[in-house]
């Protein structure tokens, strides 16, 4: 990520973004990268990638969902989710059960134990990372990001 994003952007300097939407997007990307890096370190200690944690969190929240629904909710391709599920199934974290032509995804006992432990731990990490803004500001940030997400969809 470029380091030219500053709290106050110098006016009129060539090579510097000046529009508020671009500056907001750059700042959002910068914050995301910092949170993603901290998350990656946390998950790596447990032998998981960020993508695998995302699968664990989604399946743990709604066990029995179809593989296609999981791919849609993760915003990844069906081929990508298949590879993730293959690795996690080999690791003993989840299982796929075929129902007709559909695969449904469930956590194993080991996967459920990891889900219960890691999701709570990760919530603490995220709370710490967002601790620089008040709970009210966090709520406002969530409201704004939801609105933006819906407007882009």
N, C-alpha and C positions, 0 to 999 in steps of 0.2 A: 504494500500500500504506500502510496506517495506520502511524503512527509510535509507537503506544502499546505495541508489543511491546518489552519490556525483558528483560534477563537475569534479573532478579528482579521478578516481578509484584507490585505493591502489593496487599496483601490487603484485601478489603472495600471497595474504591473502586468506585462505580457507573460503568458504562461500560467497565470493564476485564474482559477475558476472564480467567477464573481456572482453567479446566480444562486439564490438561496436554495432552490431544489437540488442543485448539484452539490453544494456544500453539505446539505442535510444528508444526501445519499452517501457522500464520502465519509461523513462522520458515523453514519449508521454502519457502513461497511467496516470501519475501523473498530468500532465497539464490538461488532460481531466477531471479527478476527481475534480480538483479545479474549472474549468469552469462549470462543471455539478452541483456542489454544489451551486455556485453563481446563476445559472439558476434556480435550484430547489427552492431556497429561493424567487427569483423574481416571479416565477409562482405560488407558494403556496399562495402568497399574493392575487392572482387573482382567487384562487380556482381551479387551474389547476396543473396537474402533468407535468413533462417534456414530457412524451409520448403524453399527450393531446395537449400540445403546438405544438409538432411536427405534429400532425394531423391537427391542426388549420392552421399552416403555409403551409403545403402541399395542403390542400383543398383550402385555400385562394389564393394560387398561381395559381392553376388549378382547378377551380370549374367545376363540372360535370364529373370528372374522375370516373372510375368505382371503386368499393370497392376492387376488386382484384388488380387493378393497384396501388391503394393506399397502400395496404399491401406490394406489391413488392417494391415500392419506399421507404417505411419505414423500409424495411428489417425485417418485423415481419410476423408471421403466419396469415392466414386468420381468424382463430379463435380469435387471440389476437386483430386484428383490429376491428373485429365485437364487442367485448366487449367494446373497446374504443369508438366506434361509438354509441353503445347503451347508454353509460353514457353521452356522449356529446349531443346526441339527447334528452335525458331526461332533460338535463340542458338547452335546448333551443338554443344551439350553432350551430347545423347543422341539416340537414334533408337528408334522403335518398329517392330517387325517383326511383321506379322500372320501368325499360324499358325492357320488355320481361322477360328474366331470369336474367337480370343484374341490380344491384343497382348502381345508380350514386349518388355522394355525393356533397351537396351544403351547403354553410354557410347560416344561417338565417340572418336577419338584425342585430340581437344581436351579432351573431358570427362574422359577417363582421366588425362591429364596434370594437369588441375586437381585431380582427386580425389587423385592421388598427392602433390601439393604441399600442398594445403589441409588434408587430413585430418591429415597429420603436423604441420603448423603449428597446427592447432586443438587437437590433443592437447597440445602445448606450452602453449598458452593455458590450457586447462583444468587442466593440472598446476600451473601458476602460481597459478591462482585457488584451487585446493584445497591449496596449499602451507602454509596456516595450520594444517593438521592433519597428523599423522604418517602415513607409509604404512600403519601398522597401523590407525590410526583410519579412513583411507580405505577399507581393506578391510572393516572393521567396518560403516562407513556403507553400503557397497555390499551387504553381506550383509543388513542391516536393510531397506534399500530394496527389495531383491529379495523379501524375505519379505512386506513390506507390499504390494508390487505384486501378488504372487500371491494374497494374501488378499482383495484388493479385486476382482480379476478374477472 
